[in-house]
């Protein structure tokens, strides 16, 4: 049987926020080293892909660079037909400018 009782550990306060797992850091470093050493080959392979495959790969890679958009819950329903043209224009402007 282990040293600790069920539900206890040797570090009850746990890992501090922002401190990464040692194995995760080592793995990230190894992946980084691998990619840096093979970068020209990776670029050649990317360029050799069909255009649709390049786009699919690019989209998949974006998830590691861009934050995911969160969904928003709106309490109650809004009937857009009851809003004035001015209000609708303001909403549209905010949505368009938010994407830029």
VMD Tcl script that draws the C-alpha trace (Angstrom):
set ca {
  {0.00 0.00 0.00}
  {1.17 3.61 -0.68}
  {2.45 6.19 1.78}
  {-0.67 8.35 1.67}
  {-4.28 7.80 2.60}
  {-6.88 7.72 -0.15}
  {-7.60 11.28 -1.34}
  {-4.32 12.69 0.01}
  {-1.03 13.43 -1.68}
  {2.45 14.50 -0.71}
  {1.63 17.99 -1.99}
  {-1.86 18.93 -0.76}
  {-1.74 22.42 -2.27}
  {-0.90 20.98 -5.70}
  {1.07 22.52 -8.52}
  {1.02 26.31 -8.61}
  {-1.05 27.94 -11.38}
  {0.94 28.50 -14.56}
  {3.56 25.86 -13.76}
  {3.51 23.28 -16.51}
  {3.81 19.57 -16.05}
  {7.48 18.50 -16.32}
  {6.72 15.80 -18.89}
  {4.60 18.23 -20.93}
  {7.47 20.73 -21.01}
  {9.96 18.04 -22.05}
  {7.62 16.83 -24.78}
  {7.07 20.37 -26.07}
  {10.83 20.95 -26.17}
  {11.38 17.71 -28.11}
  {8.64 18.58 -30.62}
  {10.07 22.09 -31.02}
  {13.57 20.68 -31.66}
  {12.20 18.18 -34.16}
  {10.24 20.83 -36.07}
  {13.14 23.27 -36.14}
  {15.47 20.59 -37.52}
  {13.02 19.55 -40.24}
  {11.46 22.91 -41.08}
  {12.58 23.11 -44.73}
  {11.30 19.56 -45.35}
  {7.98 20.44 -43.67}
  {7.62 23.49 -45.92}
  {8.40 21.40 -49.02}
  {5.83 18.79 -47.98}
  {3.24 21.49 -47.33}
  {3.87 23.03 -50.75}
  {3.56 19.60 -52.40}
  {0.02 19.13 -51.05}
  {-3.02 19.70 -53.23}
  {-4.52 23.13 -52.60}
  {-7.59 21.74 -50.77}
  {-5.32 19.65 -48.52}
  {-3.15 22.71 -47.77}
  {-6.27 24.64 -46.74}
  {-7.45 21.77 -44.50}
  {-4.06 21.50 -42.82}
  {-3.88 25.27 -42.38}
  {-7.34 25.26 -40.75}
  {-6.31 22.47 -38.39}
  {-3.14 24.34 -37.40}
  {-5.04 27.58 -36.72}
  {-6.66 26.06 -33.63}
  {-3.24 26.08 -31.97}
  {-2.71 29.79 -32.70}
  {-6.13 31.46 -32.50}
  {-8.34 31.30 -29.42}
  {-11.63 29.50 -29.83}
  {-14.72 31.65 -29.92}
  {-17.02 31.11 -26.99}
  {-20.74 30.80 -27.45}
  {-22.95 33.35 -25.78}
  {-26.26 32.66 -24.11}
  {-28.82 35.42 -24.48}
  {-31.57 35.34 -21.94}
  {-34.93 35.82 -23.56}
  {-35.52 36.12 -27.25}
  {-34.96 39.26 -29.23}
  {-37.33 39.91 -32.08}
  {-35.19 41.69 -34.65}
  {-38.34 42.94 -36.40}
  {-39.04 45.23 -33.43}
  {-35.63 46.96 -33.58}
  {-35.17 50.23 -35.40}
  {-33.02 50.50 -38.53}
  {-30.55 52.59 -36.53}
  {-30.22 49.90 -33.84}
  {-29.82 47.17 -36.45}
  {-27.12 49.23 -38.20}
  {-25.27 49.69 -34.90}
  {-25.41 45.96 -34.20}
  {-24.15 45.16 -37.71}
  {-21.31 47.70 -37.41}
  {-20.21 46.24 -34.07}
  {-20.21 42.71 -35.48}
  {-18.28 43.73 -38.60}
  {-15.70 45.77 -36.70}
  {-15.25 43.07 -34.07}
  {-14.03 40.63 -36.72}
  {-11.25 42.99 -37.84}
}
mol new
graphics top color blue
foreach p $ca { graphics top sphere $p radius 0.5 }
foreach p [lrange $ca 0 end-1] q [lrange $ca 1 end] { graphics top cylinder $p $q radius 0.2 }
display resetview
